[in-house]
Amino acid sequence: FTLAANRGHMLALYNLAMMHLNGFGTPRSCTNALQFLKSVAERGSWGLKLQNAYKLYRAGVVDPALMLYTEAAELGYEVAQGNVA
């Protein structure tokens, strides 16, 4: 998870935060968990990308929708990964 988080993978950052928050596989550290969760929150508007992708898909504009879903999938959003597949 650490390597992926260092490369900006959103899901890895979130998972590291939860690991530090709960002490799974690492000593419990609220400070580290907060830093990771802050990074996730500051990473931009990937939720908006999903909303726009869904609207485009529903309107029948498939190629741009796929591009937005792909971007969100690369950020680690599982719903987008499933939609791209």
C-alpha contacts under 8 A as a table, 3 or more apart, distances in Angstrom:
res1	aa1	res2	aa2	distance
1	F	4	A	5.25
1	F	5	A	5.95
1	F	12	A	5.15
1	F	13	L	7.43
1	F	15	N	7.35
1	F	16	L	6.52
2	T	5	A	4.98
2	T	6	N	6.07
2	T	12	A	7.16
2	T	13	L	7.77
2	T	16	L	7.15
3	L	6	N	5.15
3	L	7	R	6.52
4	A	7	R	5.09
4	A	8	G	6.51
4	A	9	H	5.42
4	A	12	A	5.92
4	A	13	L	7.83
5	A	8	G	5.00
5	A	9	H	5.04
5	A	10	M	6.95
5	A	11	L	7.95
5	A	12	A	5.05
5	A	13	L	4.90
5	A	16	L	7.84
6	N	9	H	7.44
8	G	13	L	7.42
8	G	75	L	7.62
9	H	12	A	5.41
9	H	13	L	6.34
9	H	74	E	7.57
9	H	75	L	5.50
9	H	76	G	5.92
10	M	13	L	5.14
10	M	14	Y	6.29
10	M	40	V	6.13
10	M	43	R	7.92
10	M	75	L	5.30
10	M	76	G	5.19
10	M	77	Y	7.35
11	L	14	Y	5.06
11	L	15	N	6.05
11	L	75	L	7.32
11	L	76	G	4.89
11	L	77	Y	6.72
12	A	15	N	5.02
12	A	16	L	6.03
12	A	76	G	7.64
13	L	16	L	5.19
13	L	17	A	6.20
13	L	36	F	5.70
13	L	37	L	7.20
13	L	39	S	7.39
13	L	40	V	6.42
14	Y	17	A	5.02
14	Y	18	M	6.33
14	Y	36	F	6.60
14	Y	37	L	6.20
14	Y	40	V	6.48
15	N	18	M	5.09
15	N	19	M	6.11
16	L	19	M	4.96
16	L	20	H	6.18
16	L	33	A	7.25
16	L	36	F	6.91
17	A	20	H	5.27
17	A	21	L	5.98
17	A	32	N	7.00
17	A	33	A	4.16
17	A	34	L	6.96
17	A	35	Q	7.71
17	A	36	F	5.09
17	A	37	L	5.85
18	M	21	L	4.90
18	M	22	N	5.99
18	M	24	F	7.98
18	M	33	A	6.60
19	M	22	N	5.38
19	M	23	G	5.47
19	M	24	F	4.75
19	M	25	G	6.68
19	M	26	T	6.71
19	M	28	R	7.66
19	M	33	A	7.70
20	H	23	G	5.05
20	H	24	F	6.70
20	H	26	T	6.19
20	H	27	P	6.58
20	H	28	R	4.98
20	H	29	S	5.20
20	H	30	C	6.69
20	H	32	N	6.39
20	H	33	A	5.17
21	L	28	R	5.75
21	L	29	S	5.85
21	L	30	C	5.40
21	L	32	N	7.80
21	L	33	A	5.20
22	N	28	R	5.91
23	G	26	T	5.36
23	G	27	P	5.11
23	G	28	R	3.92
23	G	29	S	7.21
24	F	27	P	7.37
24	F	28	R	7.51
29	S	32	N	5.41
29	S	33	A	6.21
30	C	33	A	4.93
30	C	34	L	5.95
31	T	34	L	5.18
31	T	35	Q	6.37
32	N	35	Q	5.08
32	N	36	F	6.33
33	A	36	F	5.24
33	A	37	L	6.12
34	L	37	L	5.08
34	L	38	K	5.93
35	Q	38	K	5.11
35	Q	39	S	6.29
36	F	39	S	5.08
36	F	40	V	6.39
37	L	40	V	5.02
37	L	41	A	6.21
38	K	41	A	5.08
38	K	42	E	6.12
39	S	42	E	5.17
39	S	43	R	6.24
40	V	43	R	5.45
41	A	44	G	7.25
43	R	46	W	7.90
45	S	48	L	5.31
45	S	49	K	6.72
46	W	49	K	4.95
46	W	50	L	6.53
46	W	72	A	6.02
46	W	75	L	7.95
47	G	50	L	5.21
47	G	51	Q	6.45
48	L	51	Q	5.05
48	L	52	N	6.16
49	K	52	N	5.17
49	K	53	A	6.00
49	K	68	L	5.91
49	K	69	Y	7.30
49	K	72	A	6.80
50	L	53	A	4.98
50	L	54	Y	6.07
50	L	68	L	6.90
50	L	69	Y	6.36
50	L	72	A	6.95
50	L	80	A	7.18
51	Q	54	Y	5.17
51	Q	55	K	6.25
52	N	55	K	5.09
52	N	56	L	6.14
52	N	65	A	7.44
52	N	68	L	7.63
53	A	56	L	5.15
53	A	57	Y	6.07
53	A	64	P	7.36
53	A	65	A	4.28
53	A	66	L	7.06
53	A	68	L	5.49
53	A	69	Y	6.09
54	Y	57	Y	5.05
54	Y	58	R	6.11
54	Y	65	A	6.81
55	K	58	R	5.17
55	K	59	A	6.20
55	K	65	A	7.98
56	L	59	A	5.04
56	L	60	G	6.34
56	L	61	V	5.09
56	L	62	V	6.66
56	L	64	P	7.16
56	L	65	A	5.36
57	Y	60	G	5.11
57	Y	61	V	5.41
57	Y	62	V	5.22
57	Y	65	A	5.51
58	R	61	V	7.49
61	V	64	P	6.41
61	V	65	A	6.48
62	V	65	A	5.06
62	V	66	L	6.05
63	D	66	L	5.08
63	D	67	M	6.38
64	P	67	M	5.05
64	P	68	L	6.38
65	A	68	L	5.23
65	A	69	Y	6.17
66	L	69	Y	5.03
66	L	70	T	5.97
66	L	84	V	6.58
67	M	70	T	5.01
67	M	71	E	6.26
68	L	71	E	5.13
68	L	72	A	6.32
69	Y	72	A	5.15
69	Y	73	A	5.98
69	Y	80	A	5.12
69	Y	81	Q	7.33
69	Y	83	N	6.94
69	Y	84	V	6.17
70	T	73	A	4.91
70	T	74	E	6.15
70	T	80	A	6.86
70	T	81	Q	7.19
70	T	84	V	6.22
71	E	74	E	5.22
71	E	75	L	6.52
72	A	75	L	5.06
72	A	76	G	6.67
72	A	77	Y	5.77
72	A	80	A	5.83
72	A	81	Q	7.64
73	A	76	G	5.13
73	A	77	Y	5.09
73	A	78	E	6.56
73	A	79	V	7.63
73	A	80	A	4.81
73	A	81	Q	4.53
73	A	84	V	7.50
74	E	77	Y	7.36
74	E	81	Q	7.76
76	G	81	Q	7.51
77	Y	80	A	5.56
77	Y	81	Q	6.40
78	E	81	Q	4.91
78	E	82	G	6.26
79	V	82	G	5.17
79	V	83	N	6.24
80	A	83	N	4.95
80	A	84	V	6.09
81	Q	84	V	5.26
81	Q	85	A	6.29
82	G	85	A	5.16
